[in-house]
């Protein structure tokens, strides 16, 4: 099982002048250390307008900086939002190729469509359109890397013959992934031959059926790209400390803040009386169901939170391994945890936890 760092770049109030700049510098220092400690991937979201919760609206700029400070760790979108109001697919393909060049072939492209009305409303996007927009954009991005000239005539995109340049370093192209929240998303990702990025914060046992659906989809895959990326990566809120008590004292309040804050982001679905499209119903309901009424102890013992000594973290993460997860997305920078505590967690995790899961 592999391990990657996952970021929203959270900055809770109160703020001081320069806190955002400081936090970005801290993130880069954390990634450099993570590479030294054996983490194999670095992922961030693309989010817009989500004050306190996420300060990462232009991840591709951050990736360029990270690519010049590291040499081995893979750099991944989790995810590039594909409705064209966010990102036109040509621009996604171009930026991904440039990052692949700058990183010497270390780029992974995760794709998605966003789940909050705050973001979709800000860009004037109809939630009913996001799934077909994502599907059409995803179908043509790998073709832009493989074909020259490229052209397309579709429902949302009409592109005359053009050379989409540059081309990526990785051959035949970088690995493709999909954000998965709903059970049917795992089937879709498998059928399209792309990796699944699971962002639900639930018990590892709940993942088992979704991983199974993904593997079933892989068996009947009609890949959108030139190869099948058969991988499932799952999110875990993680803080590793010298003792269980220290890890829970530091990580527990921050984790509960993060869950409560995320609930606020989904309230507009109810408050605005907006019809929830079928392709969003499970995701919206799951956030409310998995993040309410559960104690810190329940969240830790169930595996939704991985907080404790290295031995406790290993015990919890073995549950992820048992259900077939290929990579754990280690969410360590959350809820205002101090930079030094995050660095300490990365060191302990890399020294004791990652080696346990290596062949």
N, C-alpha and C positions, 0 to 999 in steps of 0.2 A: 504494500500500500504506500502511495506517495503522499507528500504533504506540500501544500501551498499556502502562502499568506493571502488572505482576502480582506479587502478594504472597502468601506463606505466613505472613509475619512470623516469621522464624526467629531463635532466640536460643540459640546453643550454650553449653554450659558452658565455663568457670566463670561463675557468676552473682554479681552484687553486689546489695546491697539497692537496690531502685528501678530495676533494669535493664529490667523490663517497661514501666514507665511511661515511662522515657527512650526506649525503642524506639518506642513508640506516638507520642510527640512527634516523633521523627525521621521516622517514616513520613509524618506529616502535613506536615512541612517538605519532604520529598521530593516529595510530590504537588503542593504549591504551586509548587515550582520546575519540575516536569515540565510543568505547565500553561503556564508562561511559555515553556518551551523547545519547545512544539509537540506534546507528547504529547496524544492525543485521548481516551484512555480510562484509567481506573483500575479495576483488578480485584483482588479478594482471594478466597481460599478461605473455606469454612466447615469447620473441622476441630475435633475434640474429642480430648483425652487424649494428643496426640502431642507429648510433652515434647521440648524443643529444636527439633523440626522445624517446629512451627506453634503460634503463640499467637494464633489468630484464630477463637475459637469463636462470637463474636457480631458478625459483620461489619456488620450493619445499624446498630449503635450507632456504629461508626467512620464509616460512610457519612454519618450525620447530621452528625458533626463536620466531615468533609471538605466536605460540601455548603455549609457556611457559610464555608469558607476559600477556596473556588474559585468560578468563575463560568462556565467553558466546558467543562472536562474532563468526560466522561461517567463515571458511577459505576456499576459493574457487579458483581453477584454472580457469582463463578466458583468454586463455585456454591451456591445455596440447596439444601440437602438435603431431598428431598420425602417420604421415608418419614415417616408422621405422628408416630412416636416422636421424630423430630428437630423437625419443623415441620408443624403442621397447615396444609393449603392455604389455609384462610381467613386464618390469621395471615400467611402469606406474601403473599397478595394485599393485605391491609391494610397491612403494613409497606412493601411496594413502592410502594403508592399514596402513602403519607405521604412517603416519600423522594422520589418524583417531584414532589410539591408543594414540599417544602423545597428541592429542587435546581432548580426551575423547568423540569422536564421533561428531566432528564439521566440518568434511570435506565434500566439494562438488567438484565433478569432472566435469569440463567443458572440452569439446574436440573440436578440430578444425584441420586445415591443413595449415594455413598461406596463405597470399595473395600477398606477395612481391617477385619479382624475386631476390632481394638482398639476402633474406633468402634462398629461394629454390635453387638458383644458388650456394650459398656458401656450401650447403650440397649435391649438385649434384642431386637434385630432379627434375624430369620431371613434370611440372604442370599438364599434362594430367593424371598423375597417382594418384594425391593426393586424389581425391574424393573416388575412390575405395579402396585405402589404408586406408583412414579414416574409411570407412564403415566396412571393414573387422575387423580392430582393435577394433572398438567400439563394434562389435557384440560379441567379445570374452572376453573383459575385465570383464563384470559382471559375466560371467561363471567362470572365474578364482577365483572369490570371493566365488562362490556358490558351485563349484564342487571340489572334491578331491578324486582321482587325476583328473587333467584336461588334455585334449588332443585336438588337432585341426589339420585338414588337409585342407588348403585353397590355394588360388592363391599366396598370399604374405607371409603367415606364415604357417610353418609346425612344430608342436610342439608335441613331443612324450609325453606319460603319465608322468606327473610330479605333485608334490604337490606345488602349488604356495602359499607361506606363507610369512608373517602372513595373517590372515583374518581380515577384518575391524571390528570395534566395532559396527557400525550401522547395524541394522538388517532390511531387509535382506541384504542391502548394501547401500553405500552412494548415494545421488541423482546424477543423470547424466544430463549434459547439453550439448548444441551444440552452437558454434558460428554461428550466422545467419547474413548474409549481403544481400544475394539475396532473392527475394520473395519466390522462390521455396525451399529455406533452411527452411523457417518457416513451410512449408508443410511437409518436410522431418522430421524435429524435432518432429512435432506433431505425425506423423505416427509411429515414433520410440518410442514415449512415453517419450521423454526427454525434459527438459526445454530449452527455447530459450533465448540465450544471444544476444541481438541486439546491434551491435556496430556502426550502421549508426548514423551520426550526422545530422539528418534532423528534419523537423517540426513534432511535435507529431501527427498531423492529418495524416501524411504519414504512421504512424505506424498502423493506424486503419485497413487497408486492410491486412496488414501482420499478425496482431493479429488474425483477422478473419480467415485467411488461417491456422494459427497455431491451432486454436480451432477446425476447420473443420478436420484437420489432427488428432487431439486428439480423435475425435469421431470414427475414423476408425483405431485407434492405434493398432499395433502389437508390444508391447514394447520389446526392446532389453534386458531390465533388468527384475527384478521381480516385478516392480510396475511402475505406470505412474507418472512422475513428471510434473504436469500440471502447468507450470509457464512461464511467459514472463518477462524478465528483460531488461530494455532499458537504454542506456547510455545518460547522460546529463553532459555537461560542466558547473560546478556549482561554483559560488563564492557568499557567503552570507556576506553582510556587514551591518553596522549600517544604512547606507543610500544607495539609488540607485546610487548616484554619486560616493560614495567611492567604492562600489562594482564594478562598471563599470571601474573606473579609475585603479583599481588593476587587475581585471580579464579580461578586454577587450583586452589590448595589448597582454597578455599571451595567450588568446584564439585565437587571430588572428595569433600569431606566430605558435601555434600548428596546425592550419588548413593549413597554408602555408607550414610548414615542412612536414606534412603528404602528401601533393601533390607531394613533391620531391620523396617520396618513391615509387610512382607509375609511375614516368616518364620512368624507364627502359622498361616498357611494350611497349612504343612507340619508345624510342631511340634505343632499340636493335632489333626492328622489329619482336619481338616474337609473334607468333600466340597466341591469347588469347583464351583459351578453353572456351566452352560455360558456364561451371560452374564458370567462373571468370568474364565473360563479364559485368554482371550487377554490381558486386562489384567494379571493376575498374572504370567503367563509373560513378557509383554513387558517388564515392569519388571526382572525378573531377567535377561532376555536383553540388553537395551539398556544395562544399567548395571553389567555385570561384565566384567572382563578387558580393558578398553579404556584405552589410555594417554591422557594429556591431549592429546598431539599428535593422536592419532586422533580424539578428540572435537571438537577445534577444526577440523581439516581436513575432517572429515565434516560439520560444520555443527551438531552437537548443542550445542556450546559456541560462542558468538560472543564471542571475547575477543581484543582487539587494538586497534590504532590505528583511527581513523575509516575509513581506507581499507580496512583488513582487515575491519572490521565491514560495510562496504558490499559488499565482495566476497562475504562469507558470506551476507548477507541477500538478495542478488540470487538466490540459490538458492531461497529461500522464495518470492520474487516469481515465479520461473519456473514453479513448480509450481501457481500459482494461489491462494496464500494472500492473503487480503484484509487481515489484521491480524496483526502480530507481538506476542505477549504477552511483553513484556520483563521477565524475571525478573532483577532487579538486586540485591535485598536477600536474599542467601543466604549461608549458611555463615559468618556472623560478619564479613563485610566491614565495615570501619569506616564510620560515617555519612558522614564527609567524602569518603571514596573513592567512595561511592555518589553523592553530590552532584556530584562532579567528573565521574563517568561520565555522569550525566544531562545535565550542561551540554555536554560534548563531543558526546554523541549527538544532542542537540537542535540544536546549532550546525552540525554537519557531516553527520550521517547522515540525519536526517529530511528535510532539504531535498532531498537527492539523489532521494528516492522520491516527492516531491510533483510533481503535474502542472505 
